[in-house]
Amino acid sequence: MTDATKLLIVDDEELVRMGLRAVLDAQPDLRVVGEAADGAEVPPLVARLRPDVVLMDVRMPATDGIQATRHLSARVDHPPKVLVITTFENDEYVYAALRAGASGFVLKRARPAQLVDAVRVVARGESLLFPAAIRRLAGAYGNGAHRLADAGLTTRELDVLRRMAAGRSNAEIARDLVLSVETVKTHVGNVLAKLPARDRTQAVIAAYESGLITPAG
């Protein structure tokens, strides 16, 4: 259990928290270490419990998930990954949470296996969760806030970034470009540093909003 991914669940509905905990705690590699009913509770809980992933409701009556995610991204050293849990996929609030620093989202009506897979994908950070949905959100709600020009990316780094946006893992990118996985990891690290972005989701959103790549493909 010592190597289990530690999770914090944040949702203002107790029944939702109970359901998420039941599904996630049933997995040998996942462990729920705490719960919160409002985004204001998140920073002190993160400081005390050190979760790897925070499952964050995006709409809460006091401090919402967007504000809480922004706080973690801006003010916490080595912040946990944030997985937004939401009722509606095509929601401006979801995109705002992604822009604030969330690493992905999952629907509350998702099947247990989908929820577990989403948590694992976000925890590993080696591929993009639901890339087609993020592309649609960027097309609908992107506001061009990032002005990166070309960000100094090389042609190879742009190749890697496009494949990151398509949801390809490091191993898949390596096969596509006939490179070693270690070389791909180096390119991914360079892309994150140049944009700059703390993870793949943030890099892809910045690339969409700057026009480096387009939601239309």
FENSULHU-V978001 format. One record per residue. N is the residue number from 1. RES is the residue in one small letter. OMEGA is omega in whole degrees, -180 to 180 (NA if undefined). Layout:
N/RES/OMEGA  N/RES/OMEGA
//
This chain:
1/m/-176  2/t/-179  3/d/-179  4/a/174  5/t/-177  6/k/-173  7/l/171  8/l/-179  9/i/-179  10/v/179  11/d/-177  12/d/178  13/e/-176  14/e/-180  15/l/177  16/v/179  17/r/-180  18/m/-180  19/g/178  20/l/180  21/r/-179  22/a/-179  23/v/-172  24/l/180  25/d/178  26/a/-178  27/q/-177  28/p/-177  29/d/-180  30/l/180  31/r/176  32/v/-177  33/v/179  34/g/178  35/e/175  36/a/-179  37/a/-179  38/d/-179  39/g/-180  40/a/-180  41/e/-171  42/v/-176  43/p/179  44/p/178  45/l/178  46/v/179  47/a/-176  48/r/-171  49/l/180  50/r/178  51/p/175  52/d/-179  53/v/173  54/v/173  55/l/-166  56/m/170  57/d/-175  58/v/-179  59/r/176  60/m/-169  61/p/-179  62/a/176  63/t/-174  64/d/-177  65/g/179  66/i/179  67/q/-179  68/a/179  69/t/179  70/r/178  71/h/-179  72/l/-177  73/s/-172  74/a/-168  75/r/-177  76/v/174  77/d/-179  78/h/-176  79/p/176  80/p/171  81/k/178  82/v/174  83/l/-180  84/v/173  85/i/-169  86/t/178  87/t/-174  88/f/-178  89/e/-176  90/n/-171  91/d/179  92/e/179  93/y/178  94/v/-180  95/y/178  96/a/178  97/a/177  98/l/178  99/r/180  100/a/177  101/g/178  102/a/-177  103/s/180  104/g/178  105/f/177  106/v/-179  107/l/179  108/k/179  109/r/-179  110/a/175  111/r/-179  112/p/-179  113/a/178  114/q/178  115/l/-179  116/v/180  117/d/180  118/a/179  119/v/-178  120/r/179  121/v/-179  122/v/-180  123/a/-179  124/r/178  125/g/-176  126/e/174  127/s/-176  128/l/-180  129/l/178  130/f/-176  131/p/-179  132/a/180  133/a/177  134/i/178  135/r/179  136/r/179  137/l/179  138/a/179  139/g/-177  140/a/-169  141/y/179  142/g/-175  143/n/178  144/g/-176  145/a/180  146/h/177  147/r/-170  148/l/-168  149/a/179  150/d/178  151/a/180  152/g/-180  153/l/174  154/t/177  155/t/179  156/r/179  157/e/174  158/l/176  159/d/-180  160/v/-179  161/l/179  162/r/180  163/r/172  164/m/-180  165/a/178  166/a/178  167/g/-179  168/r/176  169/s/178  170/n/-179  171/a/180  172/e/177  173/i/179  174/a/178  175/r/-179  176/d/-172  177/l/-180  178/v/178  179/l/172  180/s/178  181/v/179  182/e/178  183/t/177  184/v/178  185/k/178  186/t/179  187/h/179  188/v/178  189/g/178  190/n/178  191/v/-179  192/l/-179  193/a/-176  194/k/-172  195/l/-21  196/p/-179  197/a/-177  198/r/176  199/d/-175  200/r/-179  201/t/180  202/q/178  203/a/-178  204/v/178  205/i/178  206/a/-180  207/a/176  208/y/-173  209/e/179  210/s/-177  211/g/176  212/l/169  213/i/-175  214/t/176  215/p/179  216/a/178  217/g/NA
//
